[in-house]
Amino acid sequence: MLDLGDLMVFTKVVETESLTRAGKLLGLPKSTVSRRLSRLEEHLGVQLLHRSTRAVTVTQDGATFFEYCLRSIGVLRDGERALQSQARVPQGVVRIAIPYVLGQSLVGPLLAGFLQNYPDVRLVAVLSDDAVGLLRSGFDVALAIGPFADSGLIAVKLGTTGCGAFASPGYFERYGRPQSHVDLPRFDLLAAGEADRRHRWTLRNGSTEVTVEFTPRLLCNDMILLRDAALAELGIANLPAFLCKRDLAEGRLVEVLPGWQASDLTFFALFADPKGVPVRVRTLIDYLVEHLRPTLSWDLH
């Protein structure tokens, strides 16, 4: 008789093309993943996967079986969601994917409060900037920065945070201060993003909008690292309110061009099926909407 756990392991290996990555998503060691795959192949009497030290690829029989597995697991999940959506008290496991910038600074404490309020809920939280990818691999909800292309996912707005250009007082003492946006490229600008694209800031002052193109002195993919670099007097960084407002209030950072604002960041909770959202997932989303929005603002709490 087929084991549902073996089917879940097989589908995750096909989706991730890796025994190691599949094991991490399922919370299983690689040896267990390998043993379950071998047991499934022995039961079916066919080879489902080609396994080598470099790659895992699916055989023709494996590809056919994979399609049936997806349908079967999908039907079971629909049944699970239908039952869970009828429950009045949030209970069970919620798998949530969180971008690093939110998880390290904001969402972590909120999740602790949520668990205290709902003792029958368990959370599996993974920090990843590929939150949408994890959502498609079986997570219940993913937090991400919008806007989004048409992905077929449902998005609930969690809140918006303002952004601006900031640096440490010590940096200005050594290098002077920009008098207008035209001066910015002559200073050390610190940026978040990818190395293979052009870097620009869009700044607004009332109805006036300008674009500043530049080559970053420091480029990284983590907002907290960017803030730390600004505090270390390395240059000027474009930072969100929630990450730097206390530094501003206590004088560790200062605004570069008062009156000019960078583009806002808007955060969303994403999920796949609005009709089958379990109560525990909807409760978590509602909790984040209520508690996250105030922390994203410029106000100190």
C-alpha positions in Angstrom: 0.0 0.0 0.0 1.3 3.5 -0.9 2.5 5.7 2.0 1.3 9.3 1.7 4.5 10.5 3.4 6.5 8.8 0.6 4.4 10.6 -2.0 5.1 13.9 -0.3 8.8 13.2 -0.3 8.8 12.3 -3.9 6.9 15.4 -5.1 9.2 17.7 -3.1 12.3 16.1 -4.6 10.9 16.5 -8.1 10.0 20.2 -7.4 13.3 21.1 -5.8 15.5 18.8 -7.9 17.4 18.0 -4.7 17.2 15.5 -1.8 18.8 18.0 0.5 16.5 20.9 -0.3 13.4 18.6 -0.2 14.5 17.4 3.2 14.9 20.9 4.6 11.4 21.9 3.5 9.9 18.7 5.0 12.0 18.7 8.1 13.6 15.4 7.3 17.3 14.3 7.1 18.7 13.5 3.6 19.1 9.8 4.6 15.4 9.5 5.4 14.4 11.2 2.1 16.6 8.7 0.2 15.2 5.7 2.1 11.6 6.7 1.4 12.3 7.2 -2.3 13.9 3.8 -2.5 10.9 2.3 -0.7 8.5 3.9 -3.1 10.4 2.8 -6.2 10.6 -0.8 -4.8 6.8 -0.7 -4.2 6.0 0.5 -7.7 8.6 -1.6 -9.4 10.0 1.3 -11.5 12.7 3.8 -11.3 11.3 7.3 -10.6 14.5 9.3 -10.4 18.0 9.4 -11.7 20.2 10.3 -8.8 23.9 11.3 -9.0 26.2 13.4 -6.8 25.5 16.4 -8.9 21.8 16.3 -9.8 18.4 14.6 -9.4 16.3 14.2 -12.5 13.0 12.6 -13.0 12.5 9.6 -15.3 9.7 9.3 -17.8 7.8 7.0 -15.4 8.6 9.4 -12.6 7.1 12.3 -14.5 3.9 10.4 -15.2 3.6 9.4 -11.5 4.4 12.9 -10.4 1.3 14.3 -12.1 -0.9 11.8 -10.4 0.8 12.6 -7.0 0.0 16.3 -7.5 -3.6 15.6 -8.2 -4.0 13.3 -5.2 -2.2 15.6 -2.8 -4.2 18.5 -4.1 -7.5 16.7 -3.4 -6.4 15.8 0.1 -5.4 19.4 0.8 -8.7 20.7 -0.4 -10.4 18.3 2.0 -8.1 19.4 4.8 -8.8 23.1 4.1 -12.6 22.5 3.9 -12.6 20.9 7.3 -10.3 23.5 8.9 -12.2 26.4 7.5 -15.2 25.2 9.5 -13.3 25.2 12.8 -14.1 28.1 15.1 -11.0 28.0 17.2 -7.6 28.5 15.4 -5.6 25.3 15.7 -3.0 23.3 13.8 0.1 24.2 11.9 0.6 27.4 9.9 3.6 27.6 7.5 4.7 31.2 6.9 7.5 32.5 4.7 8.9 35.9 5.7 11.4 38.2 3.9 14.6 38.8 5.9 14.0 42.5 6.4 10.7 41.9 8.2 11.5 38.7 10.0 14.6 40.0 11.7 13.2 43.3 12.8 9.5 43.2 13.1 7.6 40.0 12.5 9.6 37.8 15.0 8.2 39.6 18.1 4.7 39.6 16.6 4.7 35.9 16.1 5.6 35.4 19.7 2.6 37.4 20.7 0.4 35.5 18.3 1.4 32.1 19.8 0.7 33.4 23.3 -2.8 34.5 22.2 -3.5 31.2 20.3 -2.0 28.3 22.2 -3.5 25.6 19.9 -1.6 27.0 16.8 1.9 25.9 15.9 4.0 27.9 13.5 6.7 26.9 11.0 8.4 30.2 10.0 11.1 30.4 7.3 13.1 33.5 6.4 13.5 33.8 2.7 13.3 36.5 0.0 11.8 33.8 -2.3 8.7 33.8 -0.2 6.4 33.3 -3.3 8.5 30.3 -4.2 7.9 28.7 -0.8 4.2 29.6 -1.0 4.0 27.6 -4.2 5.9 24.7 -2.6 3.2 24.2 0.1 3.4 27.1 2.6 0.2 28.5 3.8 1.0 32.2 3.6 4.0 34.3 2.5 4.9 37.9 3.3 6.4 39.9 0.5 7.0 43.4 -0.8 4.7 44.6 -3.6 3.5 45.4 -6.2 3.1 42.0 -7.9 2.7 40.8 -11.4 -0.5 38.8 -12.1 0.5 35.6 -10.3 -2.9 34.2 -9.5 -2.2 34.7 -5.8 -4.5 36.6 -3.3 -2.8 39.6 -1.7 -3.8 41.2 1.6 -2.2 44.6 2.3 -0.4 44.6 5.6 0.9 48.1 5.6 3.1 50.7 4.0 6.4 52.2 5.3 7.9 55.5 4.2 11.5 55.7 3.1 14.2 58.3 2.9 18.0 59.0 2.5 20.0 59.0 5.7 23.6 59.0 6.9 25.4 59.4 10.2 26.5 62.8 11.5 30.1 61.6 11.4 30.0 61.0 7.7 28.8 64.5 7.1 31.5 65.9 9.3 34.2 64.2 7.2 32.7 64.7 3.7 30.2 67.6 3.8 26.6 67.4 3.0 24.6 67.3 -0.3 22.8 70.6 -0.9 20.4 69.1 -3.5 19.7 65.8 -5.3 22.1 66.8 -8.0 25.0 66.4 -5.5 24.1 62.9 -4.4 26.1 60.9 -6.9 29.3 62.7 -5.7 28.9 61.1 -2.3 29.2 57.5 -1.1 25.8 55.9 -1.8 24.8 52.6 -0.3 22.2 50.5 -2.1 20.1 47.3 -1.6 19.4 45.2 -4.6 20.9 43.0 -7.3 24.3 43.5 -9.0 23.1 43.0 -12.5 20.8 46.0 -12.7 21.1 49.8 -12.8 20.7 51.6 -9.5 18.6 54.6 -9.1 16.6 56.4 -6.4 13.3 58.2 -7.1 12.9 61.1 -4.7 9.8 63.3 -4.3 9.2 66.7 -2.8 5.6 67.6 -3.0 4.7 67.4 -6.7 8.3 67.4 -7.8 9.9 64.0 -8.6 13.5 63.3 -9.6 15.6 60.2 -10.4 19.2 59.9 -9.2 21.3 57.3 -11.0 24.5 56.1 -9.3 27.1 53.4 -8.8 26.9 52.2 -5.2 29.9 52.3 -2.9 28.3 49.3 -1.2 25.7 47.0 -2.7 24.0 44.3 -0.6 20.8 42.3 -0.4 20.0 43.0 3.2 18.4 46.2 4.6 19.8 45.6 8.1 23.3 45.4 6.7 22.6 48.6 4.8 21.5 50.4 8.0 24.6 49.1 9.8 26.8 50.5 7.1 25.2 53.9 7.3 25.6 53.9 11.1 29.3 52.9 10.5 29.7 56.2 8.6 30.2 54.5 5.2 27.8 56.6 3.3 24.2 57.5 2.5 21.5 54.9 2.5 17.9 54.7 1.4 16.2 53.2 4.5 12.6 52.4 5.5 11.0 54.1 8.5 10.6 51.1 10.7 14.3 50.2 10.4 15.8 53.6 11.2 13.2 55.8 13.1 14.8 55.1 16.5 18.3 55.9 15.1 16.8 59.2 13.8 15.2 60.0 17.1 18.4 59.4 19.0 20.7 61.2 16.6 22.6 58.3 15.2 21.3 59.0 11.7 20.1 62.3 10.1 18.1 63.0 7.1 20.1 64.0 4.1 17.7 66.2 2.1 14.9 67.3 4.4 11.6 67.4 2.5 12.6 64.7 -0.1 11.1 61.3 0.3 12.0 58.0 -1.4 9.5 55.5 -2.8 7.4 53.8 -0.1 7.5 50.1 0.5 4.2 48.2 0.8 4.0 44.7 2.4 1.5 42.1 1.6 0.4 38.7 2.9 0.0 36.3 0.0 -2.0 33.0 -0.2 -3.3 30.9 -3.0 -7.0 30.0 -2.4 -9.4 32.5 -0.8 -12.2 29.9 -0.5 -10.1 27.4 1.4 -8.1 29.6 3.8 -8.1 27.8 7.2 -9.2 29.8 10.3 -5.7 29.6 11.7 -4.2 31.2 8.6 -6.9 33.9 8.4 -6.4 34.6 12.1 -2.7 35.0 11.7 -3.1 37.4 8.7 -5.6 39.5 10.6 -3.3 39.6 13.6 -0.4 40.8 11.4 -2.6 43.5 9.8 -3.6 44.8 13.2 -0.1 44.8 14.8 2.3 45.4 11.9 0.8 48.6 10.5 1.6 50.8 13.5 5.2 49.5 13.6 5.8 50.4 9.9 5.0 54.1 10.5 7.4 56.9 11.5 5.9 57.0 15.0 7.9 55.6 17.9 6.0 53.2 20.2 
